[in-house]
Each structure stands twice: as structure tokens, then as C-alpha cells.
Amino acid sequence: MFSRSYRVRLIVILAVLIAAATFLGTAAAQKASVPRAQDRLALGEEHVKQLLLIIETDQGGMISKPEYMKFMEAEFQRLDKSHRGQLNARELNQSTLSANRVAGK
């Protein structure tokens, strides 16, 4: 029916097509799972709004440098349980900053 060389070529072509389709499908799936820059910004927006509510004291919708520094000093003191004036990775990881924690909800 078909010559041996024709069958071998057909098998090789099919194998290459299957491999290419698999590679392209995997690449497309990986690219689709990575959020776009605007999506990452949107993901963090709620957390930023909560921080704004926690840090600002004058309710002006903006955080001043003194407000920020006062808040960060208090947070540092809270995390520095050993009172060494330094934080290690474990102590930093214990920061559970959220609007619920600060507001007492």
C-alpha cells in the first residue's frame, strides 16, 4: 500500500506535530496563569485601602510622612518583643497587619 520510507516520514511528521502542539499548549497555559501588571495592582488595592484607613489619623485620604513614621515605629516596637532594636525574619513574619486587627474587629 504505502512504501516503508513514506510511513516512516509520516510517523516522524506526526510525532513532530504532536510535540509542537504539546509545547505550545503548555506555554499558553503558563502564560495565562501569570497575572498582568494591572491585575496584580488590583489584587493589592484592597490591602492598600485598609492600610490607608489604619495609618492616617486625620482622615484626609492621604498619609503624611509623620503619620507613616509614627505607625511604623509603633509596629516595630510591637514586633520587637526582645527589645533589641532589631527584627529578624521570624519576627517580621509575625506581622499580621490588617484593618481588623487595628480596629479591634
C-alpha positions, 0 to 999 in steps of 0.5 A: 500500500504505502512504501516503508520510507513514506510511513516512516516520514509520516510517523516522524511528521506526526510525532513532530506535530504532536510535540509542537502542539504539546509545547505550545499548549503548555506555554499558553497555559503558563502564560495565562496563569501569570497575572498582568501588571494591572491585575496584580495592582488590583489584587493589592488595592484592597490591602492598600485601602485598609492600610490607608484607613489604619495609618492616617489619623486625620482622615484626609485620604492621604498619609503624611510622612509623620503619620507613616513614621509614627505607625511604623515605629509603633509596629516595630516596637510591637514586633520587637518583643526582645527589645533589641532594636532589631527584627529578624525574619521570624519576627517580621513574619509575625506581622499580621497587619490588617484593618481588623486587627487595628480596629479591634474587629 
